[in-house]
Amino acid sequence: MSPEEGASLIIDQNGNDTKIRPEETSEISIEESSEKFDKIRPSVSFLIFRLHSLVCIFSLALMAVSQALPKAHDVPYLILRLEQMYILFACCIGIITELEVSQWLNEKTALSGMMARGTFYLFFAIIAAEESTETTGTEGHLTSLFLSTAGIGFVISGGVYILIGLFCLKGLRDKTEKENNERIRKMIAMQEIV
């Protein structure tokens, strides 16, 4: 086989045509890239923090959905609707905060502190427990189930956030988030190479 047969034509930075044989290329093979992808994995602490965030989002979503389900209350209609709107608004704010969509909510509000966020979730746990005991009977059974599940999630989330605040683990949480973002950037760069 002559040196010209297996060569490929590449245009360099100066616009010159250059013939390079496959063994001379510095491209990463699929096996090498998959080995490098295996090395780029998120840390365990990042996965724990992400799981905790998912529990918070799930609890907030259950609480928001439970506001639309029928309830058997003896409360006047206007007060019930105002309470539902208040809870729905707070759930939306909580979901936006957990998804870290709004930088303003994460840095400038009371929810930026872990202790305050834990207190927020424990407050919602009390509301969920109170509402789940009120919704009894056949038409409120699904609502009661949603509220009980949300209440358990809120107690767990609130407790974990208070522990994060007490042990000053917000820095660790932010550090693992930053490291994961760097890993994602590396993976994207490696995919562009391949």
N, C-alpha and C positions, 0 to 999 in steps of 0.2 A: 504494500500500500504506500503510495507516494505521500509526502507531507501535505500536498495540496488537497487530497481526496477527503479526509476527515475534518478539514478546517472549516470554520464558519467565518463569515464576513462580518466584522464589527466596525462601526464608525467611531473613532475616538473623539476626544474633546476638541481637537483642532480641525475636525472634519475630514481627516484622512481615513481611507479604507485600510483596515488591517485584517489579515487572516490569522485566526487563532485556532489551534487544535483543541479539542474538548478537554484533554488532560491539562492544558495550560490555564483553563478558566478558573476563576476564584469564586464561582457561584456555589451556593450551598445546595447540596443534594437534598432530596426529600427525606432520607433517613437522618441526615444531620439536623435538618430543621425540626423534625419530630422529636429528636433527642433534646434539642434546645427548648422546644415548647414544653416538654416534660419537666425541665428544670425551672421553668417560670410558672410557679404555682403560688396561689395566695397563702399567706401564713394562717395558722390556726386561730390566732387572736382576731385576725380580720374576719374569718368565717364566723366566729362566735359573735362579734359585734354586728355582723350582717344578719345573722339569724335572729338576734335580739331585735334589730330594726324591723325585720319581717314580722315578728310576733306583735310588735307595736302597731304596724300597719294593718295587720289582720284584725287585731282587736278594735282598732278605730273604724275599720270598714264594717265589722259586725255591728258595732254600736250605731253607725250611721244607717245601716240597712234596717236595724230594729226600730228606728224612728218612723219608718214608712209602713211597718207592719201594724195590723190592728191591735188595739189595746182595750182592755176593759177597765177604764178609769171612771171614778166618780167626780173628776175634776171638770170645771167648766171648759167648754170648747176653746175659748180664746187663750186661757192660761195653758192648756195642753199644747196648743199649736205654738205658742211662744217658747215653751220649754223645748219642744221638738226642734224648732229653728235654732235655738241657742246651742243645743247639743250637736246638731248637724253642722253648724258653723265651726264649733270648736273641734269637731272631728276632722273637718276639711283642713283647718289650720294645722292640726296634729299630723295629718298625712303629708301635707306640703313640707312640714318641718322634718319629718322622718325621711322623706325622699330627697331632702336637701336641694330642692328646686330653687327656693328663694334664699339668696345670700343674706338679705335683710332680716328675714325671720331667724336665721341661724346665728346671726351676730349681734343684732340690735335689740332683740326682745328678751323677755324673761325666760323664754324657752332655750336660750343659748346656754344657760347654766344647767348642769346635770341634776343638781338637787331640786331646782325649780321644775324641771321636766318630770322628775320622779314624783314630785308632789302633785303635778298636773294629772299624771296617770293614776295615782292613788285616789285623787278626787273623783276621777271618772269611774274608778272601781266602786266607790261608795254609791255613786249615782246608778251604776249598772246593778248593783246588789239591791238597792232600794226599788228600782223599777222592775226587776225580775220577780220580786216577791209580790208586787202589786198585780202583775199580769198572770193571773191564775184562771183556770177554766179551760174550756176546749178551744176557744178562739185565740187565746193568748199563749198557748203552749209553745209554738215555734218562736214567738217573741221572747218568751222566758228562757228558752234554750239559747238563743242568740245572745241575750243579755248576760246569762250566766257564764257562757264561754268567753264573752268579751270581758266580763269582770275578772275572771281568772287570769286572762292575758294581761289586763291592766295591773293587777296585783304583782305579777311576775315582772312586768316591764318597769313599773314604778319602783319596786324593790331593787332591781338591777341598776336603774339610773341613780337611785340614792346611794348605792354602794360605789358606783363609778364616781359620784361626786365626793363621797367620804374618803375614798382612797386615792383621789386625784388621778384617775385613769383617763381623763379626757385627752391628755397629751398622748397617751399610748394609742387611744382610738384614732386620733388625728394622724399619728405617725403611721399606723397600719394602713389607713386610707390613702395616705400619700405614697407609701411603698406599693400598694396595689395599683394606683394610677400609673406609676413608673413601669410596673410589670406590663400593664396593658399597652403602654406606649411602645415598649420593647417588642411585644408580640405583633403589634401593627407594623412596626418597622421591619420585623423579620418576614411578615407576610408580603410586604412590598418587595423585598429582596427576592423571594421565591417566586 
